[in-house]
């Protein structure tokens, strides 16, 4: 049984158990006239709509807010009624919705009155015609606030031995004697008790009996719930449905569950996440059987909905310093029925207002991914990229081919790939060419609650690139370490402190003969805002070159002003050094600024305005950055 359905049944049980405590609907309709308070609307209804009045005399601010949130009449109060709208149906639905909101706040003896032109809505025949311009009045007397009395839930699961199996105690939901008797706390507490048993191998754990008694004389609610753990069980056969392009034997590999292991809902969640990561399915629904099979195991069914095979996308970027940019991609998913992905990318950036293509940056790329190689979480990857990048004083061209593997399980991911790369640099004085072979090694640990708009958690990443450069006959090692952290503040968590630190080093070369694409530069929307993209390194102007080490630091204070708007204050700092030890040489460059965030369905739209505090000739007074998602 789903959690939503359990809670719906719980509300029904509460309604049945509180006999005599609810006068619904109440016949007194003059309360708003006694108090004389009209909270919204006016005496003249909106054209094609209705005039709405709510009596707030008996409601706290919190209750009034929840009543409004539950009411369809409130939500539609400033709208004209459409052809299919029925004011009487809306009013009758509001009885139930407002009652549920009061139960959720621990009020079980309310009186609710909703009148249309002075008549109680519940007494009006369902086929009556209520025309536009009706006078609608809502009166809610919540009655006393209830608290929990005697509370009993059990038997409870024994303490979990593994960290991943630990579940909060039922009392953490507020279901304890003396606490406000919020209806949701009961369902949440029983859910936790059931989940604790499921985490320890009992997939059919359920509520065997529940008793909820409201004592109106004491304004207390007694709750008793008996949990049936059910038997322990392992995994039965896994079946699939809904797919047409994906091969069953590939799905069998990707949904492989631990053999001879007890049921664990974490395994199913990992399986679901793995299937969604393929980028092949728009939805993955895992359905557990309601009974064990003849072998005492739990059958699993996976319902899938496939995405279209091909996708095309375009994007635009804008910076007052770096100009316009555009990118496009073509993507084919599930190429041969095993989740293969083939993608082609092209991008151009650095276009000024004069659209000077000679100073622009270009990039093209192609990538092929084959998921589920030997292991469900192991992918085979081939990639080719080529780019041209212009920076103050020099132009670099890079091309690279790599082939390797990616592994991901839960928050951890790693990759290893061999590569062959070509790079050259033209600084107007000389021309240098580099040919390299090496390895890309990387690992990440991501505990953020969101990639585009993180509010809590942390992110760690390390990259190591050992390589050999044939022109000079030298070997080197490039290393980058990055960490990000997020801390919400306040009871409502509207404030978030975010920080990022990135440190890089190139060992084995001098700055004068190191491959250009391995050197470090700083500045721009992804490092230090307030400066042009990669405008800080060793030297300046026409003598600018990359360094052997890098430090980037950023801190942001984010404030969610509303559900859609947010403000950000930020400060960035960077240092590029001429030696491989970060911080040993170089000069700091810093920037500060303010940002606006607008929540969209894809993530927050980011608009940042920054000013560099260590400007040089050619640097902007202020810089504007626009993008999707938080800066980090």
N, C-alpha and C positions, 0 to 999 in steps of 0.2 A: 504494500500500500504506500502511495507517495506521501511525502510530508504535507503537501498542500491538501490532499484529501483527508489526511488524519486531522488537520486543523479545522477543516470544514465540519467534519463529524463532531469535533470537540465543541465547536460553537453550537451545533444542534443539541448536544448533550447538555450544555450549560443552559440553553433556553428551556429545555424540558425540566431541568432540576430546580429552576427558580420560580416555582409556581406561586402565584399570588403576589409576586414582588413587582410586576410590571403592569401598569395600566396603559394599554396600547391599542388604539390611540386614546389620548386624553380628550375630553370633550370641551375643556376650557380653552377658548380661543382668543381671549381678550388680554392675555398677559402683556403682549407688546404694546397695547393701548395704555395699560397701567404704567409701564415703565417709560413708554413714549420714546423708545430708542430705535432708530432705523440705521442699521449698520452699513447698508449699501443699497444701491438702487435709488429710486426716487418715486414720488407719487405718480409720475408719468412713466408708464412702462416703455421699454424700447420698442421701436417700430417692429411689428410682427413678433414681439416677445411677451414678457410678463414682468410685473413688478414683484420684487421679492423682499421680504422683511424677516429678519431673524431676531428673536428675543434673546439677548445675551445675559439677562439679569442673573440667572442661576449658574452660569458657566464661567469657569476660570479661563484665562487666556489660552492655556494649553488645550483645554477641552474644546473651546470655540474653534481653535485652529484645526483640530482633528475632525470636528463635526463638518466644518467647511470642506476639508479635504475629502471626506466621505460622500458629500452630497453632490449628486448630479445637478440638482436645481441650482446650487451655488456655482458650479462649473459653467453652466449654460446661461447664467443670469444676464449677461450682456449680449447674448446672441439672439437673432431672430429664429423662430422655430421653423424647421424645414418641413417639407411635405410629409415625410415619414415620421416626424416627431409627435409624441403623444404626451402632453403635460401630465395627465392622470397616471400614466404608466411610470413616468419619471418620479412622481410624488410617492407612489406606492413602493417603488424600489428604494427610495430614500429612507423609508421606515426601517427596512432591514439594514441598509448601509450605516445609518446613524447608530442603530442599536449595536451593531458589531463594533463600531469605533468606541462606544461607551464601555462595552465589555472589555475591549482591549486595554482600557484605562482603569478597570476595576470598579465599574459602576453597574450594579445589577438590579437596581430598583428605579429605573428611569420612567418618566412620562414624556412621550413624544407626540406632538400634535402638528399635523401639516394640513392646512386648509387652503382650498381653492375658492376664491370669492366667498369666503366665510363658511364653507361647508367642509367637514372633515373628509379628506381624500379617501380614507378607508370606507366611508359610508356612501360614496358616490358610485353608481352603477358603472361597470367597466366600459360599457358602450356609450357613456354620456359624452357629449361634445363639449369640450372646454376650449373656447376660442382664444385667440391672441388678446393680449391686454389684460389677462386675468391677474387678480391680486392674490399672491401666494404668501402665506405666513407660516413660519416654522417656529415652534416653541419646544424647548427641551429643558426639562427639569431632571437633572441627573440623579438626584437622591444621594444617600450617603456613600462614601467611598468604602469599599470592602477591603479587608486584609485577609491573608491566609491564616487559618487556624491550625488544625491538626493536618500534617502532611506526611504521607508515607508512599515511597516508591521503591519497589524491589521485587525480586532479589537483584542486587547490582553485581556487575561483573567484577571479578577480582582485579587487583592492581595490575596494569599492563607491564610486561617485562621489557618491551621494546619501546623506544621513544616514539616511533611512528604510530604505535597503537594506542597511545595515551589520548584519552578523551576527558574533557572537563566534567566535573561532577554535576549532577542535575540541579543542585542548589545554586550553581553559578548563574542560572537564568532568572533568579529571583523567587523561585518556588521554595520559600522557607517561611516558617511561622512568623507572623508579624509583618511581613513585607506586603506591599500593595498587591491585591489579588488580580493581576493583569492576566487576561485569558491566554495571551500568547505564551506566558511563562510556563503554563501547564504542558502545552504541546511541545515546546522547546525542551523542557526537562525530560519528558518521556522519549523524545528523539535522541537525546544524549545517552539515556540509559540503554536504549536499543543499540545505538551506534557502538557503545563500549563492548557489548556482546558480539556484535558483528566483527569488530576489529580483532576479536580473539577466536574467529573461526566459526561463529554461529550465524549463518546467513539468514535463517528464518526467524530470528528474534522478533518478538512482537508484544503488543500490549494485550494480555489475556483478559483483564478486567479493569474497569475504571469506575470509580465512584466519586462524584462531585456533589457536595451538599452545601447549599447556601443557607446560612442562618441569618435571617433578616433582623431578628431581635439583637443579635450580637454584631451584625454587619461583618460576619466572618464567613470564609469559605473553607470547608474541609475537603482535602483531596487525597484519594487513595488510588494508586495504580499498581497492578500486579503485572510483572514482566515475565513472559515465557521465553527463556533463552533459545529453546529448540535445540536440536542436535548439532554437533560439529559436523562439518562436511568439507570435502574438497571440490575441485572443479570437474563438472561433467563436460559433455560435448559442447562445442561452440558452433553455432549455425549463423548464417548470414542471409540478409534479405535487402532488396532495393537496388543492388548494384547491377549494371549491365555491361560496363567496360572492364571492370577489374576482375582478374582471375581469382578463382576460389583458392588455389594453392598458395597464391601470394598472400591473400587475406589470412589463411591458416597460419602462415609464418608470422605475420604482423600482429596476430592476436594470440600468439603462443603464451600460455599461462604456466606458472611453475608446476612441474609435475610432482605428484605425491605431497603437495602442500595444502594446508588448510586454507579455506576461503579467507580472503582479505580484500575489503573494498578498495584498498589502495592499489592492488593489482589491476582492478578493473578501471580505475581512474587513469593509471599509467597506460593501459591499453587504449583507452579512449583518446588520451593526449597524443599517443603515437600515431593513431589513425588520422587525427586532425592535422598533425604536422606534415603529413604527406601532401597537403594542399589539393587533394583529389575530391574530398567530400565536403559538402556544405553543412551536413549535420551527421552526427554519430550518436545513436541512442542505444544504450546497453540495457537489455531487459533480462532480469533474473527470473528464473522459474519460481512459481509459488510453492513447489513441492520438490523433494529430492527424487531422483530416478531410482531404478531397481538396484543400482549399485551404491546407493547412499550418497550420490554426488549431485551437485547443483548444475543443471543445464543453463547455458547462457545463449541468448540470441542477440545479434548485433544488427540493428536496422540502419541502413546507410542511404544517403542521398548524394549522388554524384554531382559535381560541378561541371559546367561546360568544358569541353576539352581545350579550347583555345581562349586566350585573353590578350587584349591589347590595352596598353595604358600610356598616358602622357602626364607630364608634370612640369610645373613652372616654379622658378625661384626668383627672388628679387632681393638685391642688396644695394643700398645707396653707394657703397664703396666698390663692390665687385660687379655691379650691373645685373643684367638679366641672364637667366639660364633656362634651358629646357632639356627634358629627357623623355625618352620613349622606350617602350619595350614590347616585344612579342613573346608570348609564352604558350607552350603546349604542354599540358599535363597528361599524365597517364598514357604516355606515348605508345607503349606496347602492352598495356594492361597490368604492369607491375609498379605503378606509381612513378614511372620515369618522368623527369621534368627536363624540357629543353627550352632555354631562354636566350634571347638576343636583346642586347641593350645598346643604346646610343645616347650620348649626352653632349651638350655644348653649354659652356658657361663663360662668365667674364665678358659678356657683351655690354659695352657701354651704351649710353644714349645715342651715340653716333653709329652704333652697330658696326664696330670695327672688327671684322672677322680675323684679321691678321694677328690681333692681340688676344683672341679667344682661346679657351681651352677646349679640347675635344677628347672624347673617350668612346670606345666601342668595346663590346664584350660578348662572349658566348659561353654558356655553361650547360653541362649535362649532368644530371644527378640520377643515380639508380639506388633507391632505398632498399633496405632489407637484404644486404649482402652477407650471407652466412648467419648474421644475427639480426633480430628485428630492429635494433637501434643503430645499426651500422650502415652507412651510406657510402657508395662509391661516387666520386666527383671528378669531373674534368672541366677545366676552365681556361679560357684565353681572354686576355685583356690587352688593349693597346690604347695609349693616351698621349696627348701632347699638352704640355703645361707651360704657360708663360708666367714668369715671375720677374719682378723688377730686376733688370740686369742680365737675365739669361732665359733660355728656352730649353726645356728638356723633353725628350721623347722616350717612352718606355713601352716595352712589349713583354708579355710574360705568358708562359704556358705552364699549367700545373696539373698534376694528377695525384689523387690520394683518397683519403677516407675521412669521414666525419662520424662521430659517435655522440649520442645524446641520450641521457636517461634522467628524468626528473629535472632538477635545477642545474645539473652538471652537463657540460658538453666539452668535447675535445676534437681536434682535427690534426692530421698529419699528412703532408703532401710534399712530393718532390717537385721542383720547379726548374725551368730554364728561362733566363731573362736576358733581355737586351736593353741597354740604356745609353743615351748620349746626352751631352750638354753643349750648348753653344752660347758663350757669354759675349759674343761680338769680338773677342780677341783671339780665342782659340776654340778648338773643337776636341772633345774627349769622348771616347767610346768605351763601353764596358759590356762584357759578356760573362754571365754568371750561371752557376749551377748550385743548388742548395735545397734546403728543407724548410718548410713552414710548419712550425709546431705551435699549437695554441690550446688554451684551456680556459673555460669560463664557468663561473658559479653565480647563478642569477636567482636571488631571493626577493626580487621586486614584486610588488602586487600588480604592476602594469608596466609594459614596455614604453608606451607613448606618454603616459601620465602617472608616473610612480609617486606614491604618497608614503610608503613605508618600505623597509627592507634594505637590501644592499646588493651590489653587483661587483664582482671581481673578475679581472681578465688579465691573462699574461700571454705574451707572444714571444717566441724565440725563433730566430732565423739564422742558422749557421749556413755559410755559403763560401764558394770559391770563385774568385774573379780571375779570368784567364789572361786578360791583357797585362795585368801587373803581376800575375802569379802569386797573389796573396789570398789568404783566407780571413774571414771576419765573422762576427756574431752581432746581430742586431737584436736588442731586447726591449720590450715595452711592457710596463705594468700599469694597470689602471684600476682604480677603485671608486665606487660611487656609493653614497649613503643617503637615506631619507628618514627624517624623524617628524611625525605629526605632533602638533602641539594643541592644547586646549581640549575641553571635553567634547566639542563638536568636530575637532580636528580640521578646522578651517585653515589653520596655518601649518605650513610644512617648511622645515629647514632642509635644504639639499646641498650636498657637497660633492666635488669631484676632484681627484688628483690623478695626474698622468705623468709617468716618468719614463724616459727612453734613453737608450745608450747604444752607440755603434762602436764596437771594439775591433782592433786589428788593423785599422787604417788611420792615416792622417787626414785632416779635413781637406787637404789640397788634392789628394788622389783617391778619395773614397767615391764609390758609385753614387751618382747624383740622386738616384731614386731611393737610396738608403739613408740619406742625410735628413736632418730634422729642420723644419721651419715652423713658425708660429704666427698666429693672427687670423682673425675671421670668426664667423659665427660658430664654428665648432671648437674653438680654442680660446682666444682672447678677443672678445667683442670690443669694437671701437677702432679696430685696425683693419686694413685690407687683408684679403686671403693670402696667407704665407708671405706676409710683408716684413716679418722679423726673422733674422737669422744672424749670421756673422757678417759684419759690415753693413752697408746701407746703399740705397740707390743702385747705380749700375754695378757696384762692387758687392752686392748682396750675394751671399752663398749660404748653403745649409750648414748646420753644425753637427757635431758628434754626440751631443746630448741635449735633452729637452726636459723641462719641467712645466707643466700646465696645472694651475689651480683655479677652481671656480667655487663660488658659494652663492646660493640663491635663497631668498625669503619669499615664499609663495603664499598668497592670501586668496582664498576662494570667496569673493565678494558675494556671489550668488551661485546658483546651480550652473549657470552658463558663463559667467564672467569671472576672471581672476586677474590679480595684479602681482607683479614680481619685481623685486629689487635685487640686483645682482652685482657682483664684483668678480673680475677675472684677472689672473696674473700669469705671466709666462717668462721663461728664461731659456735661451738657446746658447749652449756652450761650445767652445772650440776644442774641448777635451772630452774624453769618453765618460768621465766622472760627472754625473749631474750636479749642478750647483757650484762646481769648482771655478768656472769662468763664466763670463757673460754678464749682460745687464738686464735687469727686470723691466718688463713693460706691463702696465696694468690698465684696466678699463673698468668703468662703472656705468650703470644704466638702469633703466626701468623698462618693464615689459607688460604687455596686455595679453591675456589668454581668453580665447572664446571657444567654448566646448562645442565640438561638432560630433557627428556620429562616428567619425573615423579617429578622433583624438582632438586635443586642443590646438586651435590655430594660434601660432606664436607670432607676435609682433614685438620686437625688441629695438630700443633706441639706446645707443651706447656712445660714450665719449672716452677716447684714450687719454690717459694722464701723462704719457711720455711720448708725445707726438713729435714727429720729425717733418722735414719738408716733404710735401706731397701727401701727408696723412690728412684725413678728413676732420672737420670740426666735430661732427657727429656722424654716426653710422646707423643705418636702418637695416634690420634683418627680419625677413618674413619666412615662416616655414610651418610644417605640421609636426606636432608633438613638442614636448618640453625640450629645452636645449640639451639636457642630459638626464 
